[in-house]
Amino acid sequence: MKILRYILILALTVSIGSGVCVAQTKKEKKQAETKSIVEAKTYTFVADYMLPMHGGQRALTTEYDLRFTPDSVVSFLPYFGEVHFDPPYNPNDAGIKFTSTKFDYSSKQKKNGGWEITFSPRDVRNLQRMVLTISTDGYASLNVTSVNRDFISFDGHLEKNKLPKGPEVVSNP
């Protein structure tokens, strides 16, 4: 009976230990994937939540994203907040939608192992800067500062770049 008890305890210990190893392996794999796509500048930030300056957090039920490649940035993000503008206002400017090929991009690794990406388009009207803070596990927060709109931020995660779903978004003149 004692031998059976020892075998059961040994089997239980081995199964728990292997489960911890598998969890560590998945986490390490995700961290390595995040590092490689950030360093290659080929990733997509997928927004899960929108946090406008006024009002509460809103879950996003449609897929909105910000796609980075070494030579372009494509944004398809919603906007909710106050717009301060001088007439005439173009109603087609709703959301944060653009394609930029002329931009400043800087990446800084943080002490905790994550990254802070600063993006400033030179060919997009009314957008000053976007700051993307990325954790080693691929979770991210995006802060958007505009010229004539209230500040807004998004929470989400990173993915490898996907093929575009349809025609590219045209840049704001």
C-alpha positions in Angstrom: 0.0 0.0 0.0 2.9 2.4 0.8 4.4 1.7 -2.6 1.2 2.6 -4.3 1.0 5.8 -2.4 4.6 6.8 -3.3 3.9 6.0 -7.0 0.7 8.2 -6.9 2.6 11.1 -5.3 5.5 10.7 -7.8 3.1 10.7 -10.7 1.3 13.7 -9.4 4.5 15.6 -8.9 5.7 14.8 -12.4 2.4 15.9 -14.0 2.4 19.2 -12.1 6.0 19.9 -13.0 5.4 19.2 -16.7 2.4 21.6 -16.7 4.6 24.4 -15.3 7.3 23.7 -18.0 4.7 23.8 -20.8 3.3 27.2 -19.4 6.8 28.6 -19.3 7.6 27.4 -22.8 4.4 29.1 -24.2 5.2 32.3 -22.4 8.8 32.3 -23.6 7.7 31.5 -27.2 5.2 34.5 -27.1 7.9 36.8 -25.7 10.4 35.7 -28.5 7.7 36.2 -31.2 6.8 39.7 -29.8 10.5 40.7 -29.8 11.1 39.5 -33.4 8.1 41.3 -34.9 8.8 44.5 -33.0 12.4 44.6 -34.0 11.4 43.8 -37.6 8.8 46.6 -37.6 6.2 44.2 -39.1 3.3 43.9 -36.7 -0.3 44.9 -36.2 -1.7 46.5 -33.1 -5.3 45.2 -32.7 -7.4 47.5 -30.5 -9.7 45.7 -28.0 -10.8 48.7 -25.9 -11.1 52.5 -26.6 -10.6 55.0 -23.8 -11.7 58.5 -24.8 -10.7 61.5 -22.8 -14.3 62.0 -21.6 -16.5 59.1 -20.7 -15.6 55.5 -19.9 -13.8 52.7 -21.5 -15.6 51.1 -24.4 -15.1 47.5 -25.7 -14.6 47.4 -29.4 -16.7 44.7 -31.1 -15.3 45.3 -34.6 -11.7 44.7 -35.5 -9.8 48.0 -35.5 -6.0 48.1 -36.0 -2.8 49.9 -36.7 -0.5 48.1 -39.1 3.3 48.7 -39.2 5.7 47.8 -41.9 9.2 49.2 -42.4 8.0 51.6 -45.1 4.3 52.4 -44.2 1.8 52.6 -41.4 -1.9 52.0 -42.0 -4.4 53.1 -39.4 -8.0 51.9 -39.1 -9.1 53.1 -35.7 -12.3 54.6 -34.4 -12.6 58.0 -32.7 -15.0 59.1 -30.0 -14.6 62.5 -28.4 -14.6 66.2 -29.0 -13.4 67.6 -32.3 -12.1 71.2 -32.3 -12.1 72.4 -35.9 -12.3 75.4 -38.2 -14.9 75.1 -40.9 -15.2 73.5 -43.4 -15.3 70.1 -41.7 -15.2 67.0 -43.9 -17.5 64.2 -42.4 -15.3 61.6 -44.2 -12.5 62.4 -41.7 -14.3 60.4 -39.0 -12.1 58.0 -37.1 -8.3 57.8 -37.2 -7.9 56.4 -40.7 -4.8 56.9 -42.9 -1.9 55.5 -44.7 1.4 57.1 -44.1 4.7 56.5 -45.9 6.5 59.6 -44.6 6.9 59.3 -40.8 9.3 59.4 -37.9 9.6 56.1 -36.0 11.6 55.5 -32.9 11.8 52.4 -30.7 13.1 52.4 -27.2 13.4 49.3 -25.1 12.2 49.7 -21.5 13.8 48.5 -18.4 11.1 45.8 -17.9 11.9 44.4 -21.3 8.9 46.0 -23.2 9.1 48.7 -25.8 7.9 52.3 -26.3 7.3 53.1 -30.0 6.8 56.7 -31.0 5.3 57.4 -34.4 4.8 60.8 -35.9 3.4 61.0 -39.5 4.6 63.9 -41.7 2.0 63.2 -44.4 -1.2 63.0 -42.3 -3.1 66.1 -41.4 -4.2 66.8 -37.8 -2.2 63.9 -36.2 0.7 64.9 -34.0 1.9 61.7 -32.5 1.1 58.1 -31.5 2.9 56.3 -28.7 2.6 52.5 -28.5 3.7 50.9 -25.3 4.3 47.1 -25.7 4.8 44.5 -23.0 7.1 41.5 -23.6 3.9 39.3 -23.7 2.5 41.3 -26.7 -0.1 43.4 -24.8 -0.1 47.0 -25.8 -1.5 50.5 -25.2 -1.7 53.2 -27.8 -1.9 56.9 -27.0 -3.0 59.3 -29.8 -2.4 63.0 -29.7 -4.1 65.1 -32.5 -4.0 68.7 -33.4 -7.8 69.3 -33.3 -9.2 66.4 -31.4 -9.2 65.3 -27.8 -6.6 62.8 -26.6 -7.7 59.1 -26.9 -6.0 55.8 -26.0 -6.6 52.2 -26.9 -5.7 48.9 -25.2 -5.1 45.8 -27.2 -2.5 43.3 -28.4 0.1 42.7 -31.1 -0.2 40.2 -33.9 1.9 39.3 -36.9 1.0 41.4 -39.9 -2.0 40.0 -41.8 -2.8 40.5 -45.5 -5.0 43.5 -46.1 -8.8 42.8 -46.1 -9.6 45.2 -48.9 -8.3 48.4 -50.5 -5.8 50.4 -48.6 -7.1 53.5 -46.7 -6.2 56.6 -48.6 -4.0 59.2 -46.8 -5.6 62.5 -45.6 -4.4 65.3 -47.8 
